[in-house]
Structure formats: C-alpha cells, structure tokens
C-alpha cells in the first residue's frame, strides 16, 4: 500500500502538494488583490451566525419557564422585545452575506483568467509535454463549478469560520450543563469527520485523479463527434456507428467511476446517520435523567436539546468542513501546480535592435524533446545570411519544423547556441525577438474577429484596414474579398456572429500570407503553408510571394521542392541531421539525396501547356 501511494504521488512530476495552510493563504491573498469587500461580508456572516442559530432557543426557554412559573410575565415581555429587536437587526445584516455567492464567482473568473494568461505565456515546448497537458486538465477540473476547486476553497473556508463561531457558542452553552456531554458530542462529531475525510481523500486518489487522461480523451471525442470539420468523413465513410460506439465505451468509464463514487458516499451517509442517532440518544438520556432529579428546568431542557443538536450539526459541519477544505485544497494543488510550471518572462532580456536585416548562425545546435531518447536535431551548424533566401527541405520527420521552432525561439537549444548578428539570441527578450519574424504556418488558425483584424492580428484601433485589404489582394485573395458583402470588415467564423464567413483551406493559407505581408518584419518564415495547393500552384504562389517580400530574409520550408528554384541555398534535412547544403545546381551536380528527391518530384512541376519548368529541364 505504501508503494502504491508513493507511485500515485510521483505519477506526474509537475504536481505539487502545497498543503491546506499554504492554499488558504494563497486564496485569501487573491481576495485581497481582487475584492477586499469580501472580507467585510465574511465578518458579517461570522457575527450574525450565532444569533441566527441560538436566539430562538433562548426565547423558547423563557416562554416555557414563564408557563411553568419560573419567570415573571413582565420580565418575559422585556426579554421578548430585546430578542425580537436583535433578531430583526441580525436578519437584515445577515441578508448582506448573501452577496458572497456572486462575488466568489467573479473571484473564480479572475483566477481562471490567470490560468488562461499562463496558457498563452507558458514556454511553447510545454504545450507538447503530456505531463503539462495532464496538469492543465486537472487545473481546468479545479474550476468547473462553484463548490469545488478554487471557488470551493473560498466558500468552504467561509463556512468553516462561520461554523467555528456557532460551535464555540454551543460549547459555551453546553458547558454550563455538563462538560462530559459537550465532550461526548465532540468525540462523536470527530468520528464523523474522520469517516468523511477518509472518503474524500480515498475518492480523489482512486476515483477522480485517474480520470485525468479520460477528460483529455473525452474532450477529443467531443470535438470529433460534434465538429463540422469532420462532417464529410463521418458521412462518406459511415463513421456514425463506429464513433458512437467509441463514445459509448468512453462514457462507460466515467459511469463506472460515478457508480464507485456513489457506493462510497452511500456507506459514508449510513455511518454518519448512525453517529447522529447516537448523539441524540446520548443527550436525551442525560437530560431526561437530569429533569427527573430536578437538576434542570423544562426550559433548560428545551434550551440544551436544541443547543446540543445545533452544536453537533455545526461541530459536524466544522470537522466535515475541515475534510471539505482538505479536499478543495487538493484540487487547488492541481490549479496552482499548473500556474507554477516554469515559464520564461517574454520581456526579460535586452531589446532586439531594429535593423533592416539580421544574420542567424546555428553553432553546434542540438535539440531533444522532453523525455525523448533521440535528438530531434543534432549538431547543426548553419548560417542564414541577411537578405538570403533559404529553402529547407526533407521528408516528414526530418527535423525541418524543429529547426524553424528553434529559429523562432519557440524552443531553446538543448546544446549549442544560436547567434543573431554575432550575439546569442538568449540575451534578447522573446517579446522583442518575435517582432523580427513574420511567420506563415501550415495550420492556419482563424479567429472570430473581422477579416481586417485576422490580417493585422491586432486590436481594431491598431488595425490599418486599407493596408490589410492591400495585403489580402497581394496574397491572391482579391476575388474572394470582392465577393464578401462587408469586404474587409466581414466577420470570420460563425462562433460569435451568425453571418460569419468561413474560409477554405487555400483561402486560409492566402490569409496567412497576407498576415506576413502586413507584419512587414525583416525575416519571413514559411513553414509548409501551401500544403492544400497542388505542386504547380504552390510553385507559382511561392514565386509570386517571393517578389512581394523584396530584400527581406526568407526561409521556405517544404517537403516538396517548389521553392528551391529561386532560393540562393538549399538545406536538406534527414533524420535530424543536415544531410546536404548548397545551391540547387551544386546539389544537383552532387547527385545525392536532394537530386534524387528532385527528380522524383520533377514530373509535378509542369505548367498547364505541358512545358516543364526550366530548372527541371536543366536537371
């Protein structure tokens, strides 16, 4: 059992256990940052709760004492007026505590925003790490509703403090009767707490934590089943039944976990009920005995019965609240573990000087993904001169994309260094370094913004609509632009706007080219952005785009060779190594791997008239 527990703790090396006290300090410091008024509301609840729970038990005592001749009517009248006035005042003040619920909701939203900012700023390499993804999923589960995770920790800490004041008041009242009665109630409440705390801890470790992978699979299947992107494949390949069965199998795993959880808490409920009955029996036996001996009045009997029940319930809530706090604290561990994953400050480092051109040198650079045995790129030495056109080619998995991610500083080298104009790029802030690049990726993401902002990738007030329109036309989207009813202000996607427009694969890639033109950075990087085009269309687009960027440095990445004709140099990657480097003509004369690949692909580079391109003919 000990080994199993240790294995569970070390399952995800990124998970940290901060402890209840640390998490309470963290959550209350967050309240101090975002909403100090919550403290005033909490104080109202703490002050009002004892009055709300015990005031009428005292009123009942005095009424019974009056009926049995223990109190004068005039004295009772005064007490009734005092109690009624106090009750009215406390009720009005306590109503203000109801504002706690929506303010804790907004506190959760603010902390979730911190998590979302973390996602957008975390080191890019982390987004491809399974441990980080599991950690992110658990962090997301820690804010799914208002009774669990970070908001649950706030709510339950408030309830705990309120239960504490009510319990202390009950202890004082019962202490005037018999100290052993008070201790007996406390012991039984502690037993109830021990049962609930064990169930909470066992349930998280053995039922809910193992579902982290399930949540990721469920999110994926939900997208597969409901996304319009896969609608054609689902229909044409008859995937409906197969996907439904996969979805059913997945849901069964979640159902089985829920059944296991319900059985656990059924046993807890039975145990808790038995303990509660023991408390009531214990107090009733003692009080009946005390009344029969004349040690307490009937009014006191009512007071102590009601107070013992209230005290037990709140002591039970108090100790159960501790179990709940530990449970929410464990969920908060998940949330904080993700927030504390190491990430570099994008603004740290000196500013990159603004120049018309930059030269990059990879000096003995190697890179290995986390926990990977092999290097994705090994001992790479290459220079990209200012104003140069470099074609980076190779089969899938050769290391081309890794090279680009290192160049863009989405990854940092495992070994070696990358120099920019002779200076290690690590000395510059990533924020300023990124401004030097205009990238065009294969997977083009659209945002539910107007078309102009999808080109500028900036806020509306910082977007030059005329420039965005020109860049779209230059990128070959002029005809599409003229078809759109609202032109450059057309909303993209139907996620927010019903009249939003989606784009085809080829149109998305032209939009990506327009983004690169709009950014007007000194270095342009095209990472296989023309995969949706045929080989000849790709070659023409590359050639046209190359004319548009003028004297900028440009790196063209492709497993096809359409870009090699107008590039000064070609870098061919294979199995994580720079296999060949030189001009197109040099590599063709070498008659190696590049020449063989080029000859295989040459048949595709023929224009509509059936005339082979000059470079192919020469080859």
C-alpha positions in Angstrom: 0.0 0.0 0.0 2.9 2.3 0.8 4.5 1.7 -2.6 1.2 2.3 -4.3 0.7 5.7 -2.5 4.3 6.7 -3.5 3.6 5.7 -7.1 0.4 7.9 -7.2 2.3 10.9 -5.8 5.1 10.7 -8.3 2.8 9.9 -11.3 3.1 13.5 -12.6 6.4 15.1 -11.7 4.8 18.6 -12.2 2.2 18.1 -9.4 3.0 19.8 -6.1 1.3 19.5 -2.8 1.2 22.9 -1.1 -0.9 22.0 1.9 -4.1 23.5 3.3 -2.5 26.4 5.1 -0.5 27.5 2.1 -3.6 27.2 -0.1 -5.7 29.3 2.3 -3.0 32.0 2.3 -2.9 31.9 -1.4 -6.7 32.2 -1.8 -7.1 35.0 0.8 -4.2 36.9 -0.8 -6.1 36.6 -4.1 -9.2 38.0 -2.4 -7.0 40.9 -1.1 -5.9 41.6 -4.7 -9.2 41.5 -6.4 -12.1 42.1 -3.9 -11.3 43.3 -0.4 -15.1 43.8 0.2 -15.4 40.0 0.6 -13.7 40.3 3.9 -16.4 42.7 5.2 -19.1 40.3 4.0 -17.4 37.4 5.8 -17.2 39.3 9.0 -20.9 40.0 8.9 -21.6 36.3 8.4 -19.3 35.4 11.4 -21.0 37.9 13.7 -24.6 37.1 12.7 -24.5 33.3 12.5 -24.5 32.6 16.4 -27.5 34.9 16.8 -29.4 33.3 13.9 -28.9 29.8 15.3 -29.3 30.2 19.1 -31.5 33.2 19.7 -34.9 31.4 19.3 -33.7 28.6 21.6 -33.4 31.1 24.4 -36.8 32.6 23.5 -38.3 29.1 23.8 -36.6 28.5 27.1 -38.0 31.8 28.6 -41.5 31.0 27.3 -41.5 27.6 28.9 -40.1 29.0 32.1 -42.9 31.5 32.2 -45.6 28.8 31.6 -44.1 26.7 34.4 -43.9 29.7 36.7 -40.1 30.1 36.5 -40.2 33.6 35.1 -42.4 36.7 35.6 -44.5 37.9 32.7 -43.0 41.4 32.8 -39.6 40.0 32.7 -40.5 37.8 29.8 -42.0 40.8 27.9 -38.8 42.7 28.2 -36.8 39.7 27.0 -39.1 39.2 24.1 -38.8 42.8 22.9 -35.0 42.6 23.2 -34.8 39.3 21.4 -37.2 40.4 18.6 -35.3 43.6 18.0 -32.0 41.7 18.0 -33.4 39.1 15.6 -34.7 41.8 13.2 -31.4 43.6 13.2 -29.4 40.4 12.7 -31.7 39.2 9.9 -31.2 42.4 8.0 -27.4 42.3 8.4 -27.2 38.6 7.6 -29.1 39.3 4.3 -26.0 41.2 3.2 -24.0 38.0 3.5 -26.0 36.6 0.6 -23.9 38.8 -1.7 -21.0 36.4 -1.1 -22.1 33.9 -3.7 -21.7 36.0 -6.8 -18.6 37.8 -5.6 -16.8 34.4 -5.2 -18.0 33.5 -8.7 -16.2 36.6 -10.0 -13.2 35.7 -7.9 -13.1 32.4 -9.7 -13.3 34.1 -13.1 -10.3 36.3 -12.2 -8.2 33.3 -11.2 -9.3 31.4 -14.3 -8.1 34.4 -16.3 -4.7 34.0 -14.6 -4.7 30.4 -15.8 -5.6 31.4 -19.3 -2.8 34.0 -19.4 -0.5 31.2 -18.2 -1.6 29.1 -21.2 -0.8 31.9 -23.6 2.6 32.7 -22.0 4.0 29.3 -21.0 7.0 28.0 -22.8 5.9 26.6 -26.1 7.7 23.3 -25.6 5.5 22.7 -22.5 2.4 22.6 -24.8 3.7 19.3 -26.3 4.5 17.7 -22.9 1.9 15.1 -21.8 2.7 15.8 -18.1 1.8 19.5 -18.7 -1.4 18.5 -20.5 -2.4 16.3 -17.6 -1.6 19.1 -15.2 -3.6 21.6 -17.3 -6.6 19.2 -17.4 -6.6 18.9 -13.6 -6.3 22.6 -13.3 -9.3 23.0 -15.5 -11.3 20.5 -13.4 -10.4 22.6 -10.4 -12.7 25.4 -11.5 -15.6 23.6 -13.2 -18.2 24.6 -10.6 -18.7 26.8 -7.6 -18.5 24.1 -4.9 -15.2 22.5 -5.9 -11.6 23.6 -6.5 -10.6 27.2 -6.1 -14.0 28.7 -5.6 -15.0 25.8 -3.4 -12.0 26.5 -1.2 -13.2 30.1 -0.8 -16.8 29.1 0.0 -15.8 26.3 2.4 -13.3 28.4 4.2 -16.1 31.0 4.8 -18.4 28.3 6.0 -15.7 26.9 8.3 -15.2 30.2 10.0 -19.0 30.6 10.5 -19.3 27.1 11.8 -16.5 27.8 14.2 -18.2 30.7 15.8 -21.5 28.8 16.1 -19.7 25.8 17.5 -17.9 27.8 20.1 -21.1 29.4 21.2 -22.7 26.0 21.5 -19.7 24.8 23.6 -20.2 27.7 26.0 -23.9 26.9 26.3 -23.5 23.1 26.8 -20.5 23.8 29.1 -22.9 25.3 31.6 -24.8 21.9 31.7 -22.2 19.2 31.8 -18.6 19.2 30.4 -18.9 15.4 29.7 -22.0 16.0 27.5 -20.0 18.5 25.5 -17.0 16.2 25.2 -19.2 13.3 24.2 -20.8 15.3 21.4 -17.4 16.5 20.3 -16.0 12.9 20.1 -18.9 11.6 18.0 -18.6 14.6 15.7 -14.8 13.9 15.4 -15.6 10.3 14.4 -18.0 11.5 11.7 -15.2 13.8 10.4 -12.7 11.0 10.3 -15.1 9.0 8.1 -15.8 11.8 5.7 -12.1 12.9 5.4 -11.0 9.4 4.6 -13.8 9.1 2.0 -12.7 12.5 0.4 -9.1 11.5 0.2 -9.6 8.0 -1.0 -12.1 9.1 -3.6 -9.8 11.7 -5.1 -6.8 9.4 -5.2 -8.7 6.3 -6.5 -11.7 7.6 -8.5 -11.1 11.2 -9.8 -7.4 11.6 -10.3 -7.1 8.5 -12.5 -9.7 10.2 -14.8 -7.3 13.0 -15.9 -6.5 11.1 -19.1 -10.2 10.3 -19.5 -11.0 14.0 -19.6 -8.5 14.6 -22.3 -9.9 11.7 -24.4 -13.4 12.9 -23.7 -12.7 16.4 -24.9 -11.1 15.0 -28.0 -14.0 12.7 -28.7 -16.5 15.5 -28.1 -14.7 17.6 -30.7 -14.6 14.7 -33.2 -18.3 13.9 -32.8 -19.6 17.4 -32.9 -17.2 19.3 -35.1 -18.3 20.3 -38.6 -14.7 19.8 -39.7 -15.2 16.1 -39.7 -18.8 16.1 -41.1 -17.8 14.9 -44.6 -15.7 12.0 -43.3 -18.4 10.9 -40.9 -21.0 10.7 -43.7 -18.9 9.4 -46.6 -17.0 6.7 -44.6 -20.0 5.8 -42.5 -18.3 6.6 -39.2 -21.5 7.3 -37.3 -21.9 3.9 -35.7 -18.2 3.4 -35.0 -17.8 6.9 -33.4 -21.0 6.3 -31.4 -19.6 3.0 -30.0 -16.2 4.6 -29.2 -18.1 7.4 -27.4 -20.2 4.9 -25.5 -17.2 3.0 -24.4 -15.6 6.2 -23.2 -18.7 7.3 -21.2 -18.9 3.8 -19.6 -15.5 4.5 -17.9 -16.9 7.7 -16.5 -20.1 6.0 -15.5 -18.2 3.2 -13.7 -16.3 5.9 -11.7 -19.5 7.6 -10.7 -21.0 4.3 -9.5 -17.9 3.7 -7.5 -18.2 7.2 -6.0 -21.9 6.8 -5.2 -21.3 3.5 -3.3 -18.5 5.2 -1.3 -20.7 8.0 -0.2 -23.7 5.8 0.5 -21.6 4.0 3.0 -20.5 7.3 4.4 -24.1 8.5 4.7 -25.2 5.4 6.6 -22.3 5.7 9.0 -23.0 9.4 9.5 -26.7 8.7 10.2 -25.8 6.1 12.9 -23.4 8.5 14.6 -26.1 11.3 14.6 -28.6 9.0 16.2 -26.1 8.1 18.9 -25.6 11.8 19.7 -29.3 12.4 20.0 -29.8 9.3 22.2 -26.9 10.2 24.4 -28.1 13.8 25.1 -31.8 12.8 25.6 -30.9 10.1 28.1 -28.8 12.5 30.2 -31.4 15.4 30.1 -34.3 13.1 31.0 -32.3 11.9 33.9 -31.4 15.5 34.9 -35.1 16.7 34.7 -36.3 13.8 36.8 -33.8 14.7 39.5 -34.8 18.4 39.3 -31.3 19.5 38.2 -32.6 21.4 35.2 -35.9 23.1 34.4 -38.1 22.2 31.4 -37.0 25.5 29.8 -33.4 24.4 30.3 -34.3 21.0 28.8 -35.5 22.7 25.6 -32.5 25.0 25.5 -30.0 22.2 25.9 -31.7 19.8 23.5 -31.9 22.5 20.8 -28.4 23.8 21.5 -26.9 20.3 21.5 -28.5 19.5 18.2 -27.3 22.8 16.7 -23.8 22.4 18.2 -23.5 18.8 16.9 -24.6 19.8 13.5 -22.2 22.7 13.4 -19.4 20.8 15.0 -20.0 18.1 12.4 -20.0 20.9 9.8 -16.9 22.3 11.3 -15.0 19.0 11.3 -16.6 17.9 8.0 -15.7 21.4 6.7 -12.1 20.5 7.5 -12.4 17.4 5.4 -14.0 19.5 2.7 -11.2 22.1 3.0 -8.6 19.4 2.6 -10.5 18.1 -0.5 -10.7 21.6 -2.1 -7.1 22.2 -1.1 -6.1 19.1 -3.0 -8.0 20.4 -6.0 -6.3 23.8 -5.5 -3.0 22.0 -5.5 -3.9 20.9 -9.1 -4.7 24.5 -10.1 -1.6 26.0 -8.5 0.7 23.3 -9.9 -0.2 24.4 -13.4 0.3 28.1 -12.5 3.7 27.3 -11.1 5.0 25.4 -14.2 8.2 27.2 -15.1 7.9 29.7 -17.9 10.3 32.4 -19.1 9.4 36.0 -18.9 8.9 37.1 -22.5 10.0 40.6 -21.6 13.2 39.5 -19.8 16.4 40.4 -21.6 17.5 43.3 -23.7 15.6 44.8 -26.6 16.5 43.5 -30.0 17.8 46.4 -32.1 15.5 47.3 -35.0 17.5 46.7 -38.2 16.6 46.1 -41.8 18.2 42.7 -41.8 19.6 40.1 -39.5 22.0 37.2 -39.9 21.5 34.0 -37.9 24.1 31.4 -37.1 23.4 27.9 -35.6 26.5 26.8 -33.9 26.6 23.1 -33.0 22.9 23.2 -32.0 21.1 20.1 -30.8 17.6 19.7 -29.5 15.8 16.9 -27.8 12.2 16.8 -26.7 11.4 16.2 -23.0 11.9 12.5 -22.1 12.8 11.7 -25.7 15.8 9.3 -26.2 16.8 10.6 -29.6 17.7 14.1 -30.7 15.1 15.7 -33.0 18.0 17.8 -34.3 21.7 17.1 -33.7 24.9 19.1 -34.0 23.5 21.6 -36.5 25.8 24.3 -37.8 24.3 26.6 -40.5 24.2 30.3 -41.3 21.2 32.2 -42.7 22.7 35.4 -44.1 20.9 38.7 -44.2 18.6 39.0 -47.2 19.2 35.4 -48.1 16.5 33.0 -49.5 17.0 29.6 -47.8 15.0 26.6 -48.8 14.7 24.0 -46.1 13.6 20.6 -47.5 13.3 17.0 -46.4 10.8 14.3 -45.8 8.3 14.4 -42.9 10.1 14.0 -39.6 13.4 15.1 -40.9 13.8 17.9 -38.4 12.6 20.9 -40.6 9.9 22.1 -38.2 12.2 21.7 -35.2 14.8 23.9 -37.0 12.2 26.6 -37.5 10.9 26.5 -33.9 14.5 26.9 -32.7 15.0 29.8 -35.1 11.8 31.4 -33.9 12.8 30.7 -30.2 9.7 28.6 -29.6 12.3 26.1 -28.4 15.6 26.8 -26.8 18.6 24.6 -27.8 19.4 21.6 -25.6 23.0 22.1 -26.7 24.9 24.7 -28.7 23.9 28.3 -29.4 22.0 30.5 -31.9 23.6 33.8 -32.8 22.0 36.8 -34.2 24.5 39.2 -35.8 27.1 37.6 -33.6 25.1 37.8 -30.3 23.5 34.9 -28.6 19.7 35.2 -29.1 19.1 34.2 -25.4 20.3 37.7 -24.5 17.3 39.3 -26.1 13.8 39.4 -24.8 11.5 37.0 -26.6 9.0 39.8 -26.9 11.3 41.9 -29.0 12.8 38.9 -30.8 9.4 37.7 -32.0 8.9 41.1 -33.7 11.7 40.3 -36.1 9.7 37.5 -37.7 6.6 37.2 -40.0 5.7 33.5 -39.9 3.3 31.6 -42.1 2.4 28.1 -40.7 0.8 25.1 -42.3 -2.1 25.0 -39.9 -3.7 28.4 -40.2 -5.9 29.4 -37.3 -8.8 31.8 -37.9 -10.2 34.0 -35.1 -13.8 35.0 -34.7 -12.9 38.6 -35.5 -13.4 40.8 -38.6 -11.3 39.9 -41.6 -9.1 43.0 -41.2 -8.1 42.0 -37.6 -7.5 38.5 -38.8 -4.9 40.0 -41.1 -3.4 42.6 -38.7 -3.6 40.3 -35.7 -4.1 43.5 -33.7 -6.9 45.3 -31.9 -9.4 47.3 -34.1 -7.9 50.7 -33.1 -4.4 49.5 -34.2 -5.5 48.0 -37.5 -4.9 49.7 -40.8 -7.9 48.4 -42.8 -6.5 49.8 -46.1 -3.2 48.1 -45.6 -4.9 44.8 -44.6 -7.0 45.0 -47.8 -3.9 45.6 -49.9 -2.1 42.7 -48.3 -5.0 40.3 -49.0 -5.1 41.4 -52.6 -1.3 40.9 -52.9 -1.7 37.4 -51.4 -4.2 36.4 -54.1 -7.5 36.9 -52.2 -8.7 39.8 -54.2 -11.6 37.8 -55.9 -12.7 36.4 -52.5 -12.6 39.9 -51.0 -14.9 41.3 -53.7 -17.4 38.5 -53.1 -17.8 39.3 -49.4 -20.8 41.6 -48.6 -18.9 43.6 -46.0 -15.5 43.4 -47.6 -12.6 43.8 -45.2 -15.0 44.2 -42.2 -16.6 40.8 -42.8 -16.9 38.8 -39.6 -15.0 35.5 -39.7 -16.5 32.2 -38.4 -20.0 31.6 -37.1 -19.0 31.1 -33.5 -20.0 34.6 -32.4 -21.8 36.1 -35.5 -24.4 34.1 -37.3 -23.4 35.7 -40.6 -19.7 35.0 -40.1 -17.8 33.6 -43.0 -15.6 30.5 -43.0 -12.7 30.2 -45.5 -11.5 27.2 -47.5 -8.1 25.6 -46.9 -6.5 27.5 -49.8 -8.1 30.8 -48.7 -6.8 30.3 -45.1 -3.3 29.9 -46.4 -3.5 33.1 -48.5 -4.8 34.9 -45.4 -1.7 33.6 -43.6 0.5 35.1 -46.4 -1.4 38.4 -46.0 -0.6 38.4 -42.3 3.1 38.0 -43.1 2.9 40.9 -45.6 1.0 43.1 -43.1 3.5 42.5 -40.3 6.3 43.6 -42.6 9.0 42.0 -40.4 12.6 41.7 -41.7 12.6 37.9 -41.6 9.8 35.8 -43.3 9.4 32.2 -42.4 7.0 29.9 -44.4 6.6 26.5 -42.8 4.8 24.5 -45.4 1.9 26.9 -45.7 0.8 25.6 -49.2 0.0 22.0 -48.4 -3.6 22.5 -49.6 -2.3 23.5 -53.1 -1.1 21.3 -55.9 2.6 21.3 -56.7 2.5 23.7 -59.6 0.1 26.2 -57.8 2.5 26.0 -54.8 5.4 26.9 -57.0 3.7 29.8 -58.6 2.5 31.1 -55.2 6.0 30.9 -53.7 7.4 32.7 -56.7 4.8 35.5 -56.6 5.2 35.8 -52.8 8.9 36.0 -53.1 8.7 39.0 -55.3 6.4 40.8 -52.8 8.8 40.5 -49.8 11.6 42.2 -51.7 15.0 42.1 -50.0 13.9 40.5 -46.7 15.4 37.4 -45.4 13.2 34.4 -46.2 13.2 30.8 -45.1 11.0 28.4 -47.1 10.2 25.0 -45.5 8.7 22.2 -47.5 8.9 18.5 -48.2 8.2 19.5 -51.8 10.9 21.3 -53.8 9.0 24.1 -55.4 10.8 26.8 -53.5 14.3 25.7 -54.3 14.4 27.3 -57.8 14.6 30.9 -56.5 16.5 30.4 -53.2 20.2 31.1 -53.0 20.8 28.0 -50.9 19.1 24.7 -50.0 19.4 22.9 -46.7 18.2 19.3 -46.9 17.5 17.6 -43.5 17.3 13.9 -42.9 16.8 12.1 -39.6 17.6 15.2 -37.5 20.8 16.0 -39.4 21.7 18.5 -42.1 22.2 16.0 -44.9 23.2 18.4 -47.7 23.7 22.1 -48.1 24.4 24.3 -51.1 22.8 25.9 -54.2 20.3 23.9 -56.2 22.8 23.5 -59.0 25.5 22.3 -56.7 23.3 19.7 -55.1 22.1 18.5 -58.5 25.7 18.0 -59.6 26.4 16.2 -56.3 23.8 13.7 -57.4 22.9 12.8 -53.8 19.7 12.6 -51.8 18.5 16.1 -52.9 19.0 15.3 -56.6 17.1 12.0 -56.2 14.2 13.7 -54.5 14.1 16.5 -57.1 13.9 14.0 -60.0 11.1 12.1 -58.3 9.1 15.3 -57.9 10.1 16.9 -61.3 7.0 15.5 -63.1 4.7 17.7 -60.9 6.4 21.0 -61.9 4.8 21.3 -65.4 2.7 24.2 -66.4 -0.7 24.0 -68.0 0.7 23.9 -71.5 2.7 20.8 -70.7 6.0 22.7 -70.7 8.5 21.6 -68.0 10.0 24.4 -65.8 13.4 25.5 -66.9 15.1 24.2 -63.8 13.6 20.8 -64.3 14.7 20.6 -67.9 18.2 21.6 -67.0 18.2 18.9 -64.3 
